[in-house]
Amino acid sequence: MRLIFTALIAFILAGPAAVAGGPPEGEDPAAWCESNLDACTTWCESNPEAEICKEPECD
């Protein structure tokens, strides 16, 4: 029973990290951010030094 609870807790804690993983390798970061705005915003909050996060937003 402990093993099930441990696995469940690990899965819950690892979930948000997987969702906000940043642009996939080999994909255009700008295109990824345009199609995944929420994930891009969340990722940029943790990675402000990334080039895609430094670009100004268009109004």
RALINMO-V325409 format. One record per residue. N is the residue number from 0. RES is the residue in one letter. SS is DSSP state (H for helix, E for strand, C for the rest). NEAR is the number of other ideal C-beta (glycine too) atoms within 8 Angstrom. D_CENTER is the distance of its C-alpha to the mean C-alpha in whole Angstrom. Layout:
n=N res=RES ss=SS near=NEAR d_center=D_CENTER
n=N res=RES ss=SS near=NEAR d_center=D_CENTER
This chain:
n=0 res=M ss=C near=4 d_center=32
n=1 res=R ss=H near=5 d_center=30
n=2 res=L ss=H near=6 d_center=28
n=3 res=I ss=H near=7 d_center=27
n=4 res=F ss=H near=8 d_center=26
n=5 res=T ss=H near=8 d_center=24
n=6 res=A ss=H near=8 d_center=22
n=7 res=L ss=H near=8 d_center=21
n=8 res=I ss=H near=8 d_center=20
n=9 res=A ss=H near=8 d_center=18
n=10 res=F ss=H near=8 d_center=16
n=11 res=I ss=H near=7 d_center=15
n=12 res=L ss=H near=8 d_center=14
n=13 res=A ss=H near=8 d_center=12
n=14 res=G ss=H near=8 d_center=10
n=15 res=P ss=H near=7 d_center=8
n=16 res=A ss=H near=8 d_center=7
n=17 res=A ss=H near=7 d_center=7
n=18 res=V ss=H near=8 d_center=5
n=19 res=A ss=C near=10 d_center=2
n=20 res=G ss=C near=7 d_center=3
n=21 res=G ss=C near=7 d_center=4
n=22 res=P ss=C near=10 d_center=8
n=23 res=P ss=C near=7 d_center=10
n=24 res=E ss=C near=3 d_center=13
n=25 res=G ss=C near=3 d_center=16
n=26 res=E ss=C near=8 d_center=14
n=27 res=D ss=C near=6 d_center=15
n=28 res=P ss=H near=10 d_center=12
n=29 res=A ss=H near=8 d_center=14
n=30 res=A ss=H near=8 d_center=14
n=31 res=W ss=H near=12 d_center=11
n=32 res=C ss=H near=11 d_center=10
n=33 res=E ss=H near=7 d_center=13
n=34 res=S ss=H near=6 d_center=13
n=35 res=N ss=C near=8 d_center=9
n=36 res=L ss=H near=8 d_center=10
n=37 res=D ss=H near=6 d_center=9
n=38 res=A ss=H near=9 d_center=5
n=39 res=C ss=H near=12 d_center=6
n=40 res=T ss=H near=8 d_center=8
n=41 res=T ss=H near=10 d_center=6
n=42 res=W ss=H near=14 d_center=4
n=43 res=C ss=H near=11 d_center=8
n=44 res=E ss=H near=7 d_center=10
n=45 res=S ss=H near=7 d_center=9
n=46 res=N ss=C near=9 d_center=10
n=47 res=P ss=C near=8 d_center=13
n=48 res=E ss=C near=5 d_center=14
n=49 res=A ss=C near=11 d_center=13
n=50 res=E ss=H near=6 d_center=15
n=51 res=I ss=H near=11 d_center=13
n=52 res=C ss=H near=10 d_center=12
n=53 res=K ss=H near=7 d_center=16
n=54 res=E ss=C near=7 d_center=17
n=55 res=P ss=C near=3 d_center=19
n=56 res=E ss=C near=4 d_center=19
n=57 res=C ss=C near=3 d_center=22
n=58 res=D ss=C near=2 d_center=24
